[in-house]
């Protein structure tokens, strides 16, 4: 911002410094040189696409093509003077042809612009003329422009023109005011001065633009010579038309100016009333729903925020009557499915028809589909609805066969992450917490499906416990679906539901309408930042990078609030604390809302706790406030492989952690277990770490330390129970977090915002053979050994590795992976 202002100031000073030199040539007055303007270029409309002020291209989000023509009488089709102007983000070009008797001049101009935002822009242009330009006072010139819109009520445009053929210099100043903070009423004025020109001879104009109805604008402009003009502008979606009549000082009609526009979408009651409820939005989720995707060659990955925003935009668009979702071969986490369901439920509440298509579906897909007005299913499809399960694979025997020993350092009742290596079945504490979590999930899904389908509780229990597997025709007869048809027959199904045919509306059209704001300046930004995967400094959540991002957002005046999406099982306590501290500092400057995804436990909760507010889904795994440790060591492993190790040392415990290096896994296996003295040190360290964790949660959440300790001990909670006990503030998804962040930042509901998403893409394109796949048992063992060998003896606020990816599994869920790798 300071750099931009300084640059603009230097340009202005250099330009104005030459004005005192005389004698001087002069340009034709700007009010005559640009005859197609109904108002000052920067204060109204599209400003001839940078033909006057080169800073204008890019001040609106899209591109535009404008065609103007003048007629000497009231016949609109009679062509006299004309102009064509085009603008793109950062670039503009235009040409105009002006005639006066036998004389004619053709003007051209090219413009480049840039800036920190749409509110502060600089532009550079070059204009040239051909024909009888001397008779008109037109010259080739350089053009410097600035656009300043610090507030929705204020517009200031400054243009400096420097002739390359003479010493002619010109400055044009344009002012716009919107007392209602909207295009409903715009007051404007412009003024220009040239070298060797007295103030009383400088041309100026004043006027106003009134928008009584959205898309219809009435413009009046009064000039220094007492002439005036009256104009009517009409926006119609991706185009617009306008007409203007010019009158002299005596009120006599002089000429008419007409215009056509094609380009960015402009909202209008004409287009919206004529197209109301005529469109269908079809959302195909075939593939995988995830937070991030590759920029190229990744069409089967659907970013969660994009899916949610598409539904929200369709909900708010009056052109849309129906939303249809294809769940064929869709893979998503249960919590993500709940968020999509929540947005569809909101759409139904706003009067939209919701249709969901299934072919082979399990519990997650059917839970999502149950929100629909109409569920239609492939005639050859199947439903698998046996309920939910949570299970673990235990590797104690595997490690024994490999010759590896493992000591679980467990000092907190429910902190069970490492017991898969030390036991052959669940501990009672782990069984208790998992059963409670699963019961919460089951009840949540039961309530949703029963409400969505209008069932009784008895019917739900019968379907789950007596049926379980249903072919399409049985699902239809039992009322689980409403009709049988394929996705390819969507248009016919929608016609049957609504009673009329619909055209498809793509996501781009929804975005175009949402961005179609004539609000001056840059809209307030809400940043969306992701903390995904294990808590580590340089992988997973990438704590080092997150700290930099939070510090940058802290200083960014455009960002009014931050949403931090957490989907992490924890990991390194230091990495967790680095992020938590950066988030706490950010919260002092602007609201921060944490949105917890499928898993936000242990270190994942640590990085959440300092937020202004925490939202979680009902199926989120949250809590797990606790610390684990463990020691993996060699109990014959190296001998089985014919390997040995040796060392020299200085220091009683220097050999701790030393052992053979595994060539495949790339880790070192300690040669011995801890001595009682060493174990005592580790125990004190872990318990101290736990006390620190509990104390930080107490401070962040405003709870007594004893209360936090009673809730902690490593216990996991569903989002529903987490809210009841005060670990989270409310139940909600990512879009709810955005809405709450807006509210906490004091941004009015009707004010458009810009979502500033950080790292929406994981790379340019996927590399064949490197993409994540479902993990098998051997890979899981290798991952466990590698992780625990690398972190042996280190206190870790984290969940188990299986939970890190996908915490519970719908029993026999069709197409659902055992482990999804982050």
Buried (B, 14 or more C-beta within 10 A) or exposed (E): EEEBEEEBEEBBEEBEEEBEEEEBBBBBBBBBBBBBBBBBBBBBBBBBBBBBBBBBBBBBBBBBBBBBBBBEEEEEEEEBBBBBBBBBBBBBBBBBBBBEEEEBBBBBBBBBBBBBBBBBBBBBBBBBBBBBBEBBBBBBBBBBBBBBBBEBBBBBBBBBBBBEBBBBBBBBBBBBBBEEBBBBBBBBBBBBBBBBBEEEEBBBBBBBBEBEEBBBBEBBBBBBBEBBBBBBBBBBBBBBEBBBBBBEEEEEEEBBBBBEBEBBBBBBEBBBEEBEBBBBBBBBBBBBBBBBBBEEEBEEBBBBBBBBBBBBBBBBBBBBBBBBBBBBBBBBBBBBBBBBBBBBBBBBEEEBBBBBBBBBBBBBBBBBBBBBBBBBBBBEBBBBBBBBEBEBEBBBEBBEEBBBBBBBBBBBBBBBBBBBBBBEEBBEBBEBBBEBBBEBBBEBBBEBBBEBBEBEEEBBEEBBEEBBEBEBBBBBEBEBBBBBBBBEBBBEBBBEBBEEEBEEBEBEBBBBBBBBBBBBBBBBBBBBBBBBBBBBBEBBBBBEBBBEBBEEBBEBEBBBBBBBBBBBBBBBBBBBBBBBBBBBBBBEEBBBBBBBBBBBBBBBBBBBBBBBBBBBBBBBBBBBBBBBBBBBBBBEBBEEEEBEBEEEEEEEEEBBBBBBEBEEBEBBBBBBBBEEEBBEEBEEBBBEBBEBBBEBBBBBBEBEBEBBBEBBBBBBBBBBBBBEBEBBBBBBBBBBBBBBBBBBBEBEEEBEBBEBBBBBBBEEEBEEEEEBEEBEEEEBBBBBBBBBBEBBBBBBBBBBBBBBBBBBBBBBBBBBBBBBBB
